[in-house]
């Protein structure tokens, strides 16, 4: 385990030096010390998802997705030329911020009152909605058809909690990542996967699942994606909000939307997007 950790850290440092703007840590831990934090220096550690096509994906040594594009834009506006991306599973996000393993998190991180007790948020930078991903021949047309069905979600996500609270008849199975649910839905072991419509659209558009999975298209929540940061860091929050506003005003936000969601045929709700940022506190 120690050899693997050292190898991952060396790999992250090498990649950061080679590319100048991007580093990686394969085991999901931060590389480098606190000197490269958002408070000073030219380095920053940003948490993203590694398994969400169209949002945050690490594949063949490259990072891609809407969250990645927004994160890179904000980092540049903060004067950070060396970005290290850290894998941030849903249930670990608060701990990663609290322990300083990341400076910011862009990981489909919905702003909620409960989470605000532990972390602060800049943004939101996107508003999504919870939906269902089912097999193409499924007769499920919305959340009202979930009673008695086997549903998949991720531990620590707002999607899982929403289902527990609103649809007690559902047989809910939680995993640590959404990607582990996909094959189970395709082969009929599970009836549906639930999370944000943006995430589901990305999965449905993957070559391995195209034509096998579909997004139901009936949202039943509003998910405001925020930028997670250390609780009470108002100064950093305001800097991030300034960068987000500039991204929208310059047209770069829309370019990122078109590039990442367009190929999946996902239609952004223009009534809620692009959203105005909340006041920092």
Buried (B, 14 or more C-beta within 10 A) or exposed (E): EEEEBEEBBEBBBEBBEEEEEBBBBBBBBBBBEEEBBBEEBEBBBBBBBBBBBBBBBBEEEEBBBBBBBBBBBBBBBBEBBBBBBBBBBBBBBBEBBEEEBBBBBBBBBBBBEEBEEEBBBBBBBBBBBBBBBBBEEBEBEEBEBBEEBBBBBBEBBBBBEBBEEEBEEBEBBBBBBBBBBBEBBBEEEBBBBBBBBBBBBBBBBBEEBEEBBBBBEBBBBEBBBBBBBBBEBEEBBBBBBBBBBBBBEEEBBBEBBEBBBEEBEBEBEEEBBBBEBBEBE
